[in-house]
């Protein structure tokens, strides 16, 4: 089968890979309807996160089940399914607490930018849709595999409640869907930090009430100005750099929570600052599986349309161009059609 492989910084190629097969009795094989390039893939693409190459890449997926292992109980051939980027049994204590990405038996799901995919621990990882979706719904459902669930988790971790003022740091797909999540949770005011007009427009469409183009100290000052000198009631950090984390913490009012979901690179958090400001931080790899049933329901009923973050769709054959487009910020998020 054809699949994307990272050979080194800036070098993603579509190659012939071995067909996936059932390796463990709780595995399933999916024929992918769509996949995509994630912002976190760019850390590998740019050589910032080192991996052993050649590296089959991609971790966002949805599609139709073709084959199931002998111990799979709830997932059936022919179902359209969506799953997390981390496979989990959904029965261990961590899973039961709602943190499936730290399942005691977790396994990474990778190599999803391909025609087919093996997913382990299928019963605890995958959730089926009510039926086979129409084609126009597939982009929206695809986001639930990571970016929509991650934006949602950022809002949950930050403790977003109805009536709050929420600041969102980051205007990539996760940040934009953090805006959508905060709006869905009833935030009265949502301040999106973005310097790019297409992303600003999308943020406003998702529910942002204010746009702050400034960054760093100027961005923090602008948020303080918009909130009467107090700061935001909740902050979503959706980038993962030291500067973005500092900005998020400084933009929070005393007692606020920062929900951080950007994969950290060069981030250090000063305990003295947290102690003196009463600001808390909570986050990590989003437990997407926890939110899948609710998000599938909202998407199936077309109450949310998170697939708007896909502003470029390419055939899988053009995966290298998809990476270039996102690396050069010519695209917010690229969907790939096998």
Secondary structure, 3 states (H helix, E strand, C coil): CEEEEEEECCEEEEEECCCCCCCCCCCEEEEEEEEECCHHHHHHHCCCCCCCCCEECCCCEEEEEEEECCCCCCCCCCCEEEECCEECCCCCHHHHCCCHHHCCCCEECCCCCECEEEECCHHHHEEECCCCCCHHHHHHHHHCCCHHHHHHHHHHHCCCCCCCEEEEECCCHHHHHHHHHHHHCCCCEEEEECCCHHHHHHHHHHCCCEEECCCHHHHHHHHHHHCCCCCEEEEEECCCEHHHHHHHHHHEEEEEEEEECCCCECCCCCHHHHHHHCCEEEECCCCHHHHHHHHHHHHHCCCCCHHHHEEEEEEHHHHHHHHHHHHCCCCCEEEEEC
